[in-house]
């Protein structure tokens, strides 16, 4: 797994009222002193320093507005989830997709998380697929796992029956045009993901 530069308008962690470093979206477990968590959160809410955004999730008032806030909320609730497919395309600025739900990948053996109030679509990865060409990005002070641009393109072909072949083709064209991914990267990752027979005919016709 490699690291990526952060995305979004707010790349820094924010400070809580008592000086502890907190991300823009935080859970009670992020506070320094678990024993006083409830009292401290109530104090922050009362002083207008934070607001409740979902069950077990809070947002610092000082945190900058960010279009990816729902993605951050999902990542906080499911730390091992990998942002993928349409959501990864959107975050990388590839294509024209603006998904209403957050697409995440989980291990095939992982329990389905309870994410009441958060729009989520779940796919299952296994083995090497959970880590290969998966990078990290920081948004609102929260580190999220996300498939790289080239890996995202390959996954769009792997899951073309779920998202549509037209989406995969758009992603392929736009990623190469914008230099978010290279032909070599896509070819290599398609091999690892056992998707060469699906991806290569389209890739070859594009660069011919």
Helices and strands as residue ranges (DSSP letters): E 2-3, E 14-15, E 21-22, E 25-26, G 28-30, G 34-36, H 37-46, E 50-54, E 57-60, H 69-77, E 82-83, H 85-92, E 102-107, E 120-125, G 127-130, E 134-139, E 142-147, H 149-158, H 160-163, H 165-177, H 183-192, H 196-207
